[in-house]
């Protein structure tokens, strides 16, 4: 009896470790992103990323209302893109996509992904996700980042958040 209880608990423990060790589901089986903005110098599809700026409440302007992107958001986005642009698999292959930024004040509809500020609470009073990629509805796809993440996360963690959400965008690993 003792050995069967021990065996059951061991199997249960191993099962729970397996179940909880998995990452959350990422997008897959999606249509690859077309090369609307051409190719990088190494032949990968170029994905342009912009940061929403301006007078709207979902803007990452700093100072507010300007066309200057918040430095922490711009730095984290650049670092996250750099992490993915340099990432390779075990055989040295890079992803099929090269993330790049726009400069100046180009309209956000000229990019593939736009980084948008989301409030801490949604309209029903529930807490919004820290970051979430919205891919429905076509370009530009929106990466919503909750406004309080800039003060809650270290620069390194914020870089990782942007890199993870870029990966979650259904094109990064295809």
C-alpha positions in Angstrom: 0.0 0.0 0.0 2.8 2.5 0.9 4.6 1.8 -2.3 1.5 2.4 -4.4 0.7 5.7 -2.7 4.4 6.7 -3.2 4.2 5.8 -6.8 0.9 7.7 -7.3 2.3 10.8 -5.6 5.5 10.6 -7.7 3.6 10.3 -11.0 1.3 13.1 -9.9 4.3 15.3 -9.1 5.9 14.6 -12.4 2.7 15.3 -14.3 2.2 18.6 -12.5 5.7 19.7 -13.3 5.2 18.8 -16.9 1.9 20.7 -17.1 3.1 23.8 -15.4 6.5 24.0 -17.1 5.0 24.9 -20.5 5.0 28.5 -21.8 1.7 30.1 -22.6 0.5 29.4 -26.0 1.9 31.5 -28.8 0.4 32.2 -32.2 1.0 29.5 -34.7 -0.4 28.3 -38.0 -0.9 31.9 -39.1 -0.4 33.4 -42.6 3.3 34.6 -42.9 3.7 38.3 -43.1 4.3 39.5 -46.6 7.3 41.8 -47.5 5.3 45.0 -47.7 8.5 46.9 -46.7 11.0 44.9 -48.6 13.9 42.8 -47.3 16.8 43.3 -44.9 20.4 43.2 -46.2 20.5 39.5 -45.3 17.3 38.7 -47.2 14.8 38.5 -44.4 11.3 40.1 -44.6 11.6 43.6 -43.0 9.0 44.2 -40.3 8.7 47.9 -39.5 7.8 48.8 -35.9 6.6 52.2 -34.7 5.7 53.8 -31.4 2.4 55.7 -31.2 3.0 59.3 -30.3 0.8 62.4 -30.3 -2.1 63.8 -28.3 -4.1 60.6 -27.8 -4.3 58.8 -24.4 -2.9 55.7 -25.9 0.2 57.5 -27.0 3.7 56.9 -25.6 4.7 60.6 -26.1 7.1 62.1 -23.6 6.5 65.0 -23.0 2.8 64.2 -23.5 1.2 65.4 -26.7 4.5 65.7 -28.6 5.9 63.5 -31.4 8.7 62.4 -29.2 8.5 58.8 -28.0 9.1 57.9 -24.4 12.8 57.0 -24.1 12.2 53.9 -22.0 9.7 52.5 -24.5 11.9 53.3 -27.5 15.0 51.7 -25.8 13.0 48.6 -24.8 11.6 48.2 -28.3 15.0 48.6 -29.9 16.6 46.1 -27.5 13.8 43.6 -28.0 14.1 43.9 -31.8 17.9 43.5 -31.5 17.4 40.3 -29.4 15.2 38.8 -32.1 17.3 40.0 -35.1 20.3 38.3 -33.6 18.6 35.1 -32.4 19.4 31.8 -34.0 18.3 28.2 -33.6 20.6 25.3 -32.8 21.8 25.2 -36.4 22.6 28.9 -36.6 19.5 29.9 -38.6 17.9 33.3 -38.0 14.2 34.0 -38.0 12.6 34.8 -41.3 11.9 38.4 -40.2 14.1 41.4 -39.4 12.5 43.9 -37.1 13.3 47.6 -37.9 12.0 50.9 -36.6 10.8 54.0 -38.4 12.3 57.3 -37.8 10.7 60.7 -37.3 7.0 61.1 -37.3 5.8 58.8 -40.0 2.1 57.9 -39.6 1.6 54.7 -37.6 -0.4 53.2 -40.5 2.9 53.0 -42.5 4.3 50.3 -40.1 3.6 46.6 -39.6 3.4 46.9 -35.8 2.6 49.9 -33.7 3.3 50.0 -29.9 0.3 51.5 -28.1 -0.2 52.4 -24.5 -3.0 50.6 -22.7 -4.4 51.8 -19.3 -3.9 49.7 -16.2 -7.7 49.0 -15.9 -10.1 48.3 -18.8 -13.6 49.7 -19.1 -15.0 47.0 -16.7 -12.4 47.7 -14.0 -10.4 44.6 -14.6 -6.6 44.8 -14.9 -5.4 44.7 -18.5 -2.6 42.3 -19.5 0.9 43.6 -19.1 1.4 43.3 -22.9 -0.8 41.9 -25.6 -0.4 41.6 -29.4 -3.6 42.3 -31.4 -3.3 40.8 -34.9 -6.9 40.9 -36.1 -7.9 43.6 -38.6 -4.7 43.8 -40.6 -1.9 46.3 -40.5 -0.8 47.9 -38.4 -0.9 45.2 -35.8 -1.0 46.6 -32.3 1.2 45.7 -29.4 -0.5 47.0 -26.3 1.8 47.7 -23.4 0.2 48.6 -20.1 1.2 52.1 -18.9 2.4 51.0 -15.5 5.0 48.5 -16.9 7.5 51.3 -17.3 7.7 51.9 -13.6 7.1 48.3 -12.4 9.8 46.6 -14.6 13.5 47.0 -14.8 14.9 48.0 -18.2 16.1 44.4 -18.7 12.7 43.0 -17.9 11.0 45.6 -20.2 13.4 44.6 -23.0 12.4 40.9 -22.4 8.7 41.9 -22.4 9.1 43.5 -25.8 11.1 40.6 -27.2 8.5 38.1 -26.0 5.6 40.0 -27.5 7.5 40.4 -30.8 8.0 36.6 -30.7 4.3 36.1 -30.0 3.5 38.0 -33.1 2.7 35.1 -35.3 5.5 35.8 -37.8 8.6 35.6 -35.7 9.2 31.9 -35.7 7.8 30.9 -39.1 
